[in-house]
Amino acid sequence: MAKGKEIRVIVFLECTGCAQNDVNKKSPGISRYITQKNRHNTSSRLELRKFCRYCHKHTIHGEIKK
């Protein structure tokens, strides 16, 4: 069997609320999470609702390219 691209890949999730406020420097940082996704089942960008410790609320965290 030929070795191809790996099916499960590591992705980084970044808070969309902090990324927008980063221009105004209101938040002290940007919340990031690390997770895995199956490339065959989820070909589009991953978006999950996670807790942001800088915004102090649950926000949408979108996949970024690292």
Wavefront OBJ file of the C-alpha trace (Angstrom):
o trace
v 0.000 0.000 0.000
v 1.360 3.387 -0.993
v 2.009 5.981 1.672
v -0.019 9.116 1.027
v -1.110 12.089 3.045
v -2.109 11.358 6.597
v -5.836 11.160 7.224
v -5.841 12.761 10.690
v -4.167 16.163 10.829
v -3.462 18.558 13.695
v -5.315 21.887 13.406
v -5.154 25.101 15.422
v -8.351 26.921 16.431
v -8.215 30.670 17.090
v -10.856 32.898 18.710
v -12.597 35.029 16.098
v -13.601 37.643 18.691
v -10.050 38.249 19.902
v -8.700 38.372 16.345
v -11.081 41.234 15.525
v -10.230 43.121 18.737
v -6.478 42.612 18.227
v -6.385 45.752 16.053
v -7.741 47.830 18.960
v -5.484 46.063 21.523
v -8.417 45.583 23.927
v -7.591 41.966 24.791
v -4.254 40.892 26.291
v -3.943 37.917 23.915
v -5.626 35.539 21.489
v -7.162 32.276 22.651
v -5.922 29.197 20.734
v -6.780 25.506 20.955
v -5.102 22.487 19.335
v -7.181 19.555 18.070
v -7.270 16.914 15.340
v -9.633 16.418 12.432
v -10.213 13.720 9.854
v -9.329 15.155 6.447
v -11.690 12.801 4.577
v -14.787 13.501 6.700
v -14.202 17.240 7.249
v -12.605 18.782 4.192
v -13.740 22.353 4.975
v -12.368 24.576 7.734
v -13.371 23.570 11.246
v -15.306 25.971 13.503
v -16.106 25.077 17.116
v -17.679 26.997 19.970
v -15.066 27.094 22.769
v -14.396 29.178 25.881
v -12.084 32.167 25.401
v -10.238 33.115 28.572
v -9.528 36.618 27.249
v -13.120 37.433 26.224
v -14.463 35.564 29.296
v -17.242 33.909 27.250
v -17.887 31.142 24.724
v -17.019 32.274 21.189
v -16.514 30.669 17.801
v -12.981 29.423 17.263
v -12.041 28.948 13.605
v -9.292 26.882 12.060
v -6.138 28.793 11.131
v -3.187 27.817 9.011
v -0.025 27.252 10.993
l 1 2 3 4 5 6 7 8 9 10 11 12 13 14 15 16 17 18 19 20 21 22 23 24 25 26 27 28 29 30 31 32 33 34 35 36 37 38 39 40 41 42 43 44 45 46 47 48 49 50 51 52 53 54 55 56 57 58 59 60 61 62 63 64 65 66
